[in-house]
């Protein structure tokens, strides 16, 4: 999808945007009121429920099974498989005794799309209150927040109203859009991704792969390939 990343001050474009073929500086007339600079480009836009369903279908087609259960210690799963991969998101650090992992809470609003066909994102330079508008067909995802250390998974009504207000200030048609859903998630954040291996007490392999923060989709395939490479090396 094509869209704009903008700032209320002059800013350098994100490093990841520079290699894109169609990235260009926005003309002043393309920017909403109050914004000083921006870049327009085209990127993949992921509808997460659809994407997760796709991944689940790939898993089952390959013979995998999904079982959801509480795990309070890695010792509970040792012995159930020759290889255990600790990729449990925000709680992975608890299982590994790693205190360097912490949550960054994100809340967003899903509304009925009033006809938007481009995304918009504000470069907030590490702020708590984010602003992004991501159309997904007949829905539009409005965000958001980045609350360091907040474990609360319940949507906050005041936060939701503030998100809609921020987005409607950029796209006025969103002010009256029907709210369909509230979502809350925890970004599993660390100073760097933890990717290493240990031995289970029974001699099996334990691989840690967590701490991807808000870049889970961007890093997922590369980390998965690294996990696969470790597995292949272990059986040679």
C-alpha atoms as an extended CHARMM CRD file, in Angstrom:
* protein
*
       236  EXT
         1         1  UNK       CA              0.0000000000        0.0000000000        0.0000000000  PROA      1               0.0000000000
         2         2  UNK       CA              1.1640000000        3.5290000000       -0.7350000000  PROA      2               0.0000000000
         3         3  UNK       CA              1.1650000000        6.1180000000        2.0060000000  PROA      3               0.0000000000
         4         4  UNK       CA              3.0120000000        8.7530000000        4.0110000000  PROA      4               0.0000000000
         5         5  UNK       CA              5.2880000000        8.8110000000        7.0360000000  PROA      5               0.0000000000
         6         6  UNK       CA              5.3380000000       12.3880000000        8.3270000000  PROA      6               0.0000000000
         7         7  UNK       CA              6.7150000000       14.4810000000       11.1610000000  PROA      7               0.0000000000
         8         8  UNK       CA              5.8110000000       17.7580000000       12.8120000000  PROA      8               0.0000000000
         9         9  UNK       CA              9.4520000000       18.7830000000       12.4060000000  PROA      9               0.0000000000
        10        10  UNK       CA             12.0930000000       18.2480000000        9.7710000000  PROA      10              0.0000000000
        11        11  UNK       CA             13.3430000000       14.6820000000        9.9800000000  PROA      11              0.0000000000
        12        12  UNK       CA             15.4350000000       12.1370000000        8.1550000000  PROA      12              0.0000000000
        13        13  UNK       CA             13.4540000000        9.2380000000        6.6840000000  PROA      13              0.0000000000
        14        14  UNK       CA             13.6110000000        5.9040000000        8.4510000000  PROA      14              0.0000000000
        15        15  UNK       CA             16.6190000000        3.7930000000        7.4950000000  PROA      15              0.0000000000
        16        16  UNK       CA             14.3780000000        0.9480000000        6.3900000000  PROA      16              0.0000000000
        17        17  UNK       CA             12.5070000000        3.2160000000        3.9640000000  PROA      17              0.0000000000
        18        18  UNK       CA             15.5390000000        4.4440000000        2.0290000000  PROA      18              0.0000000000
        19        19  UNK       CA             16.0590000000        1.3130000000       -0.1410000000  PROA      19              0.0000000000
        20        20  UNK       CA             12.4610000000        1.4580000000       -1.4020000000  PROA      20              0.0000000000
        21        21  UNK       CA             12.2480000000        2.1760000000       -5.1040000000  PROA      21              0.0000000000
        22        22  UNK       CA              9.5010000000        4.7920000000       -4.9440000000  PROA      22              0.0000000000
        23        23  UNK       CA             10.4180000000        6.7350000000       -1.7720000000  PROA      23              0.0000000000
        24        24  UNK       CA             10.2320000000       10.4970000000       -2.2870000000  PROA      24              0.0000000000
        25        25  UNK       CA              9.8850000000       13.6970000000       -0.2930000000  PROA      25              0.0000000000
        26        26  UNK       CA              6.2910000000       14.8860000000        0.0710000000  PROA      26              0.0000000000
        27        27  UNK       CA              5.1820000000       18.1770000000       -1.3790000000  PROA      27              0.0000000000
        28        28  UNK       CA              3.8830000000       20.5370000000        1.3460000000  PROA      28              0.0000000000
        29        29  UNK       CA              0.3660000000       20.2250000000       -0.0310000000  PROA      29              0.0000000000
        30        30  UNK       CA              0.3570000000       16.4650000000        0.6160000000  PROA      30              0.0000000000
        31        31  UNK       CA              0.8740000000       16.8820000000        4.3630000000  PROA      31              0.0000000000
        32        32  UNK       CA             -1.8830000000       17.3610000000        6.9410000000  PROA      32              0.0000000000
        33        33  UNK       CA             -2.0110000000       20.6040000000        8.8860000000  PROA      33              0.0000000000
        34        34  UNK       CA              0.6840000000       20.7950000000       11.5470000000  PROA      34              0.0000000000
        35        35  UNK       CA              3.1750000000       18.5360000000        9.7720000000  PROA      35              0.0000000000
        36        36  UNK       CA              6.4750000000       19.9290000000        8.5120000000  PROA      36              0.0000000000
        37        37  UNK       CA              7.9470000000       17.0920000000        6.4620000000  PROA      37              0.0000000000
        38        38  UNK       CA              7.1720000000       13.6530000000        5.1380000000  PROA      38              0.0000000000
        39        39  UNK       CA              8.0950000000       10.8140000000        2.8310000000  PROA      39              0.0000000000
        40        40  UNK       CA              5.7890000000        8.8860000000        0.5080000000  PROA      40              0.0000000000
        41        41  UNK       CA              6.4830000000        5.2470000000       -0.3460000000  PROA      41              0.0000000000
        42        42  UNK       CA              4.8920000000        1.8430000000       -0.9180000000  PROA      42              0.0000000000
        43        43  UNK       CA              5.2850000000       -1.0190000000        1.5800000000  PROA      43              0.0000000000
        44        44  UNK       CA              3.5440000000       -4.3040000000        2.4440000000  PROA      44              0.0000000000
        45        45  UNK       CA              0.7360000000       -3.7700000000        4.9460000000  PROA      45              0.0000000000
        46        46  UNK       CA             -0.0840000000       -6.8180000000        7.0760000000  PROA      46              0.0000000000
        47        47  UNK       CA             -3.5760000000       -7.5630000000        8.3930000000  PROA      47              0.0000000000
        48        48  UNK       CA             -2.4240000000       -9.5560000000       11.4290000000  PROA      48              0.0000000000
        49        49  UNK       CA             -5.4860000000      -11.8040000000       12.0350000000  PROA      49              0.0000000000
        50        50  UNK       CA             -5.4420000000      -12.7950000000        8.3520000000  PROA      50              0.0000000000
        51        51  UNK       CA             -1.6710000000      -13.3020000000        8.3830000000  PROA      51              0.0000000000
        52        52  UNK       CA             -1.7180000000      -15.4340000000       11.5400000000  PROA      52              0.0000000000
        53        53  UNK       CA             -4.4580000000      -17.5750000000       10.0070000000  PROA      53              0.0000000000
        54        54  UNK       CA             -2.2760000000      -18.0490000000        6.9410000000  PROA      54              0.0000000000
        55        55  UNK       CA              0.6810000000      -19.1220000000        9.1040000000  PROA      55              0.0000000000
        56        56  UNK       CA             -1.5320000000      -21.5500000000       11.0300000000  PROA      56              0.0000000000
        57        57  UNK       CA             -2.7190000000      -23.1070000000        7.7620000000  PROA      57              0.0000000000
        58        58  UNK       CA              0.9080000000      -23.5530000000        6.6570000000  PROA      58              0.0000000000
        59        59  UNK       CA              1.7540000000      -25.1770000000        9.9850000000  PROA      59              0.0000000000
        60        60  UNK       CA             -1.0700000000      -27.7170000000        9.8040000000  PROA      60              0.0000000000
        61        61  UNK       CA             -0.4400000000      -28.4440000000        6.1190000000  PROA      61              0.0000000000
        62        62  UNK       CA              3.1640000000      -29.3140000000        7.0320000000  PROA      62              0.0000000000
        63        63  UNK       CA              1.9750000000      -31.7670000000        9.6870000000  PROA      63              0.0000000000
        64        64  UNK       CA              2.3570000000      -29.4750000000       12.6970000000  PROA      64              0.0000000000
        65        65  UNK       CA             -0.0820000000      -29.2600000000       15.6020000000  PROA      65              0.0000000000
        66        66  UNK       CA             -0.9710000000      -26.2680000000       17.7490000000  PROA      66              0.0000000000
        67        67  UNK       CA             -1.6570000000      -26.7890000000       21.4490000000  PROA      67              0.0000000000
        68        68  UNK       CA             -2.2420000000      -23.8320000000       23.7740000000  PROA      68              0.0000000000
        69        69  UNK       CA             -1.4750000000      -24.2560000000       27.4670000000  PROA      69              0.0000000000
        70        70  UNK       CA              0.1020000000      -22.4770000000       30.4420000000  PROA      70              0.0000000000
        71        71  UNK       CA              3.7940000000      -23.2120000000       30.9220000000  PROA      71              0.0000000000
        72        72  UNK       CA              5.2930000000      -21.9550000000       34.1910000000  PROA      72              0.0000000000
        73        73  UNK       CA              8.7740000000      -23.3700000000       33.6540000000  PROA      73              0.0000000000
        74        74  UNK       CA             10.7940000000      -24.7310000000       30.7560000000  PROA      74              0.0000000000
        75        75  UNK       CA             11.3040000000      -27.8540000000       32.8570000000  PROA      75              0.0000000000
        76        76  UNK       CA              7.6390000000      -28.6570000000       32.1580000000  PROA      76              0.0000000000
        77        77  UNK       CA              8.4160000000      -29.1820000000       28.4680000000  PROA      77              0.0000000000
        78        78  UNK       CA             11.8800000000      -30.7090000000       28.6780000000  PROA      78              0.0000000000
        79        79  UNK       CA             11.6610000000      -34.3050000000       27.5640000000  PROA      79              0.0000000000
        80        80  UNK       CA              8.5870000000      -33.7470000000       25.3910000000  PROA      80              0.0000000000
        81        81  UNK       CA             10.7550000000      -33.0100000000       22.3720000000  PROA      81              0.0000000000
        82        82  UNK       CA             14.3980000000      -33.1770000000       21.3560000000  PROA      82              0.0000000000
        83        83  UNK       CA             14.2510000000      -29.4570000000       20.6040000000  PROA      83              0.0000000000
        84        84  UNK       CA             12.4870000000      -26.7290000000       22.5990000000  PROA      84              0.0000000000
        85        85  UNK       CA             12.3300000000      -23.1920000000       21.1820000000  PROA      85              0.0000000000
        86        86  UNK       CA             11.5890000000      -20.4120000000       23.6520000000  PROA      86              0.0000000000
        87        87  UNK       CA              9.8040000000      -17.7680000000       21.5920000000  PROA      87              0.0000000000
        88        88  UNK       CA              7.0660000000      -16.9060000000       24.0840000000  PROA      88              0.0000000000
        89        89  UNK       CA              6.8940000000      -13.1660000000       23.5220000000  PROA      89              0.0000000000
        90        90  UNK       CA              6.7220000000      -10.8930000000       26.5400000000  PROA      90              0.0000000000
        91        91  UNK       CA              6.8650000000      -13.8120000000       29.0050000000  PROA      91              0.0000000000
        92        92  UNK       CA              9.8560000000      -15.5280000000       27.4080000000  PROA      92              0.0000000000
        93        93  UNK       CA             12.2160000000      -13.7910000000       29.8290000000  PROA      93              0.0000000000
        94        94  UNK       CA             10.4410000000      -15.2660000000       32.8450000000  PROA      94              0.0000000000
        95        95  UNK       CA             10.9460000000      -18.7720000000       31.4900000000  PROA      95              0.0000000000
        96        96  UNK       CA             14.6100000000      -18.0490000000       30.7900000000  PROA      96              0.0000000000
        97        97  UNK       CA             15.4200000000      -16.0980000000       33.9630000000  PROA      97              0.0000000000
        98        98  UNK       CA             16.1400000000      -13.0510000000       31.8020000000  PROA      98              0.0000000000
        99        99  UNK       CA             15.2800000000       -9.7600000000       33.4950000000  PROA      99              0.0000000000
       100       100  UNK       CA             16.2790000000       -7.6720000000       30.4810000000  PROA      100             0.0000000000
       101       101  UNK       CA             13.0060000000       -8.3690000000       28.6610000000  PROA      101             0.0000000000
       102       102  UNK       CA             10.1610000000       -5.9270000000       29.3110000000  PROA      102             0.0000000000
       103       103  UNK       CA              6.7570000000       -5.1500000000       27.7640000000  PROA      103             0.0000000000
       104       104  UNK       CA              5.8560000000       -2.1180000000       25.6830000000  PROA      104             0.0000000000
       105       105  UNK       CA              2.0670000000       -2.0170000000       25.6910000000  PROA      105             0.0000000000
       106       106  UNK       CA              0.2420000000       -1.1920000000       22.4910000000  PROA      106             0.0000000000
       107       107  UNK       CA             -3.4290000000       -0.3220000000       22.2290000000  PROA      107             0.0000000000
       108       108  UNK       CA             -5.2890000000        0.2980000000       18.9790000000  PROA      108             0.0000000000
       109       109  UNK       CA             -8.7870000000        0.7460000000       17.6290000000  PROA      109             0.0000000000
       110       110  UNK       CA            -10.3260000000       -1.0530000000       14.6490000000  PROA      110             0.0000000000
       111       111  UNK       CA            -13.0010000000        0.9910000000       12.9020000000  PROA      111             0.0000000000
       112       112  UNK       CA            -15.1000000000        0.7430000000        9.7730000000  PROA      112             0.0000000000
       113       113  UNK       CA            -13.1390000000        2.2130000000        6.8830000000  PROA      113             0.0000000000
       114       114  UNK       CA            -14.8140000000        5.3900000000        5.5890000000  PROA      114             0.0000000000
       115       115  UNK       CA            -13.0370000000        4.9800000000        2.2400000000  PROA      115             0.0000000000
       116       116  UNK       CA             -9.3320000000        5.4320000000        2.9690000000  PROA      116             0.0000000000
       117       117  UNK       CA             -6.9470000000        3.7880000000        0.5040000000  PROA      117             0.0000000000
       118       118  UNK       CA             -3.5680000000        5.0100000000        1.7810000000  PROA      118             0.0000000000
       119       119  UNK       CA             -1.7880000000        4.5740000000        5.1050000000  PROA      119             0.0000000000
       120       120  UNK       CA             -0.5210000000        7.4260000000        7.2670000000  PROA      120             0.0000000000
       121       121  UNK       CA              2.0370000000        7.2150000000       10.0830000000  PROA      121             0.0000000000
       122       122  UNK       CA              3.5960000000        9.9030000000       12.2460000000  PROA      122             0.0000000000
       123       123  UNK       CA              7.2530000000        9.7350000000       13.1830000000  PROA      123             0.0000000000
       124       124  UNK       CA              6.8860000000       10.2710000000       16.9410000000  PROA      124             0.0000000000
       125       125  UNK       CA             10.5820000000        9.7880000000       17.8030000000  PROA      125             0.0000000000
       126       126  UNK       CA             10.0340000000        7.3690000000       20.6740000000  PROA      126             0.0000000000
       127       127  UNK       CA              6.9350000000        8.9590000000       22.2130000000  PROA      127             0.0000000000
       128       128  UNK       CA              4.2420000000        7.1270000000       24.1760000000  PROA      128             0.0000000000
       129       129  UNK       CA              1.3170000000        8.3420000000       22.0360000000  PROA      129             0.0000000000
       130       130  UNK       CA              1.5680000000        7.0700000000       18.4770000000  PROA      130             0.0000000000
       131       131  UNK       CA             -0.4240000000        7.9920000000       15.3900000000  PROA      131             0.0000000000
       132       132  UNK       CA             -0.9500000000        5.6010000000       12.5210000000  PROA      132             0.0000000000
       133       133  UNK       CA             -3.8320000000        4.8930000000       10.1610000000  PROA      133             0.0000000000
       134       134  UNK       CA             -3.7130000000        1.5400000000        8.3610000000  PROA      134             0.0000000000
       135       135  UNK       CA             -6.5670000000        0.6650000000        5.9750000000  PROA      135             0.0000000000
       136       136  UNK       CA             -7.3910000000       -3.0460000000        5.5810000000  PROA      136             0.0000000000
       137       137  UNK       CA            -10.2040000000       -3.2180000000        3.0610000000  PROA      137             0.0000000000
       138       138  UNK       CA            -13.4660000000       -2.4020000000        4.8230000000  PROA      138             0.0000000000
       139       139  UNK       CA            -11.6390000000       -1.8900000000        8.1540000000  PROA      139             0.0000000000
       140       140  UNK       CA             -9.0310000000        0.6050000000        9.2810000000  PROA      140             0.0000000000
       141       141  UNK       CA             -6.5920000000        0.1240000000       12.1650000000  PROA      141             0.0000000000
       142       142  UNK       CA             -6.0000000000        3.2440000000       14.2570000000  PROA      142             0.0000000000
       143       143  UNK       CA             -3.0790000000        3.5460000000       16.6420000000  PROA      143             0.0000000000
       144       144  UNK       CA             -1.7220000000        3.6740000000       19.0210000000  PROA      144             0.0000000000
       145       145  UNK       CA              0.4360000000        3.6040000000       22.1660000000  PROA      145             0.0000000000
       146       146  UNK       CA              3.9210000000        2.5110000000       23.2790000000  PROA      146             0.0000000000
       147       147  UNK       CA              3.7450000000        2.2510000000       27.0680000000  PROA      147             0.0000000000
       148       148  UNK       CA              6.9860000000        0.9300000000       28.5360000000  PROA      148             0.0000000000
       149       149  UNK       CA              6.5880000000       -1.5320000000       31.4110000000  PROA      149             0.0000000000
       150       150  UNK       CA              2.7780000000       -1.6660000000       31.2550000000  PROA      150             0.0000000000
       151       151  UNK       CA              1.4320000000       -5.2420000000       31.4600000000  PROA      151             0.0000000000
       152       152  UNK       CA             -2.2770000000       -4.3190000000       31.3150000000  PROA      152             0.0000000000
       153       153  UNK       CA             -4.0680000000       -6.2280000000       28.5530000000  PROA      153             0.0000000000
       154       154  UNK       CA             -7.4440000000       -4.5560000000       29.0500000000  PROA      154             0.0000000000
       155       155  UNK       CA             -8.4010000000       -1.7670000000       26.6100000000  PROA      155             0.0000000000
       156       156  UNK       CA             -8.6000000000        1.6400000000       28.2650000000  PROA      156             0.0000000000
       157       157  UNK       CA            -11.6300000000        3.6690000000       27.0500000000  PROA      157             0.0000000000
       158       158  UNK       CA             -9.8610000000        7.0130000000       27.5340000000  PROA      158             0.0000000000
       159       159  UNK       CA             -6.8640000000        5.8240000000       25.5560000000  PROA      159             0.0000000000
       160       160  UNK       CA             -9.1620000000        4.6080000000       22.7760000000  PROA      160             0.0000000000
       161       161  UNK       CA            -10.8930000000        7.9810000000       22.5600000000  PROA      161             0.0000000000
       162       162  UNK       CA             -7.5180000000        9.7470000000       22.4070000000  PROA      162             0.0000000000
       163       163  UNK       CA             -6.3540000000        7.4550000000       19.5960000000  PROA      163             0.0000000000
       164       164  UNK       CA             -9.4540000000        8.1630000000       17.5150000000  PROA      164             0.0000000000
       165       165  UNK       CA             -9.1060000000       11.9050000000       18.1680000000  PROA      165             0.0000000000
       166       166  UNK       CA             -5.4540000000       11.9410000000       17.0570000000  PROA      166             0.0000000000
       167       167  UNK       CA             -6.2770000000       10.0430000000       13.8790000000  PROA      167             0.0000000000
       168       168  UNK       CA             -9.3730000000       12.1230000000       13.1140000000  PROA      168             0.0000000000
       169       169  UNK       CA             -7.2700000000       15.2920000000       13.3520000000  PROA      169             0.0000000000
       170       170  UNK       CA             -5.3560000000       13.9420000000       10.3410000000  PROA      170             0.0000000000
       171       171  UNK       CA             -8.2640000000       12.2230000000        8.5510000000  PROA      171             0.0000000000
       172       172  UNK       CA            -11.5180000000       13.9710000000        9.6240000000  PROA      172             0.0000000000
       173       173  UNK       CA            -13.7110000000       11.2270000000        8.1460000000  PROA      173             0.0000000000
       174       174  UNK       CA            -12.5400000000        8.9550000000       10.9780000000  PROA      174             0.0000000000
       175       175  UNK       CA            -14.3110000000       11.0500000000       13.6270000000  PROA      175             0.0000000000
       176       176  UNK       CA            -17.6660000000        9.4030000000       12.8810000000  PROA      176             0.0000000000
       177       177  UNK       CA            -16.3470000000        5.9730000000       11.8620000000  PROA      177             0.0000000000
       178       178  UNK       CA            -17.9950000000        3.0420000000       13.6340000000  PROA      178             0.0000000000
       179       179  UNK       CA            -15.6520000000        1.3880000000       16.1480000000  PROA      179             0.0000000000
       180       180  UNK       CA            -15.5950000000       -2.3740000000       15.5600000000  PROA      180             0.0000000000
       181       181  UNK       CA            -12.9680000000       -3.6440000000       17.9700000000  PROA      181             0.0000000000
       182       182  UNK       CA            -10.3190000000       -2.7190000000       20.5350000000  PROA      182             0.0000000000
       183       183  UNK       CA             -6.9940000000       -4.5420000000       20.6310000000  PROA      183             0.0000000000
       184       184  UNK       CA             -4.1690000000       -4.5740000000       23.1720000000  PROA      184             0.0000000000
       185       185  UNK       CA             -0.8210000000       -6.3200000000       22.8550000000  PROA      185             0.0000000000
       186       186  UNK       CA              2.5910000000       -6.3770000000       24.5000000000  PROA      186             0.0000000000
       187       187  UNK       CA              5.7100000000       -5.8320000000       22.4280000000  PROA      187             0.0000000000
       188       188  UNK       CA              8.4320000000       -8.1030000000       23.8980000000  PROA      188             0.0000000000
       189       189  UNK       CA             11.2690000000       -5.5960000000       24.0850000000  PROA      189             0.0000000000
       190       190  UNK       CA             14.9450000000       -6.0480000000       24.9280000000  PROA      190             0.0000000000
       191       191  UNK       CA             18.1160000000       -4.0570000000       24.2650000000  PROA      191             0.0000000000
       192       192  UNK       CA             18.7770000000       -6.6520000000       21.5620000000  PROA      192             0.0000000000
       193       193  UNK       CA             17.0900000000       -9.8050000000       20.3220000000  PROA      193             0.0000000000
       194       194  UNK       CA             18.1930000000      -12.8490000000       22.2810000000  PROA      194             0.0000000000
       195       195  UNK       CA             19.1760000000      -15.6410000000       19.9460000000  PROA      195             0.0000000000
       196       196  UNK       CA             21.3090000000      -18.4020000000       21.4120000000  PROA      196             0.0000000000
       197       197  UNK       CA             21.2070000000      -22.0680000000       22.3090000000  PROA      197             0.0000000000
       198       198  UNK       CA             21.6880000000      -24.1890000000       25.3940000000  PROA      198             0.0000000000
       199       199  UNK       CA             21.3700000000      -27.8300000000       26.2760000000  PROA      199             0.0000000000
       200       200  UNK       CA             18.3370000000      -29.2020000000       28.0690000000  PROA      200             0.0000000000
       201       201  UNK       CA             19.1420000000      -31.1850000000       31.2180000000  PROA      201             0.0000000000
       202       202  UNK       CA             18.2820000000      -34.3490000000       29.2630000000  PROA      202             0.0000000000
       203       203  UNK       CA             20.7030000000      -33.4320000000       26.4710000000  PROA      203             0.0000000000
       204       204  UNK       CA             18.1190000000      -32.0000000000       24.0810000000  PROA      204             0.0000000000
       205       205  UNK       CA             18.5170000000      -28.6230000000       22.4160000000  PROA      205             0.0000000000
       206       206  UNK       CA             17.0290000000      -25.3920000000       23.8200000000  PROA      206             0.0000000000
       207       207  UNK       CA             16.9570000000      -22.3700000000       21.5010000000  PROA      207             0.0000000000
       208       208  UNK       CA             16.0150000000      -18.8790000000       22.7010000000  PROA      208             0.0000000000
       209       209  UNK       CA             14.5580000000      -16.5040000000       20.1090000000  PROA      209             0.0000000000
       210       210  UNK       CA             12.7710000000      -13.5320000000       21.6690000000  PROA      210             0.0000000000
       211       211  UNK       CA             12.9470000000       -9.7990000000       22.3420000000  PROA      211             0.0000000000
       212       212  UNK       CA             11.8540000000       -8.5940000000       18.9010000000  PROA      212             0.0000000000
       213       213  UNK       CA             10.0010000000       -5.5560000000       20.2660000000  PROA      213             0.0000000000
       214       214  UNK       CA              7.7200000000       -3.9410000000       17.7080000000  PROA      214             0.0000000000
       215       215  UNK       CA              9.6030000000       -5.5020000000       14.7880000000  PROA      215             0.0000000000
       216       216  UNK       CA              8.2330000000       -9.0270000000       15.0560000000  PROA      216             0.0000000000
       217       217  UNK       CA              6.8870000000       -9.2340000000       11.5160000000  PROA      217             0.0000000000
       218       218  UNK       CA             10.0300000000       -7.6580000000       10.0570000000  PROA      218             0.0000000000
       219       219  UNK       CA             12.3920000000      -10.0140000000       11.8950000000  PROA      219             0.0000000000
       220       220  UNK       CA             10.3020000000      -13.1830000000       12.0070000000  PROA      220             0.0000000000
       221       221  UNK       CA             11.3690000000      -14.8860000000        8.7920000000  PROA      221             0.0000000000
       222       222  UNK       CA             15.0630000000      -14.1700000000        9.2970000000  PROA      222             0.0000000000
       223       223  UNK       CA             14.9670000000      -15.4390000000       12.8800000000  PROA      223             0.0000000000
       224       224  UNK       CA             13.0200000000      -18.5150000000       11.7890000000  PROA      224             0.0000000000
       225       225  UNK       CA             15.6740000000      -19.2830000000        9.1700000000  PROA      225             0.0000000000
       226       226  UNK       CA             18.3770000000      -18.8990000000       11.8300000000  PROA      226             0.0000000000
       227       227  UNK       CA             16.5010000000      -21.3380000000       14.0800000000  PROA      227             0.0000000000
       228       228  UNK       CA             16.2780000000      -23.7980000000       11.1900000000  PROA      228             0.0000000000
       229       229  UNK       CA             20.0080000000      -23.4470000000       10.5260000000  PROA      229             0.0000000000
       230       230  UNK       CA             20.7460000000      -24.2590000000       14.1940000000  PROA      230             0.0000000000
       231       231  UNK       CA             18.4830000000      -27.3070000000       14.0140000000  PROA      231             0.0000000000
       232       232  UNK       CA             20.1320000000      -28.5700000000       10.8310000000  PROA      232             0.0000000000
       233       233  UNK       CA             23.5850000000      -28.0530000000       12.3180000000  PROA      233             0.0000000000
       234       234  UNK       CA             22.6250000000      -29.9810000000       15.4520000000  PROA      234             0.0000000000
       235       235  UNK       CA             21.6790000000      -33.1330000000       13.5420000000  PROA      235             0.0000000000
       236       236  UNK       CA             24.6870000000      -33.2990000000       11.2370000000  PROA      236             0.0000000000
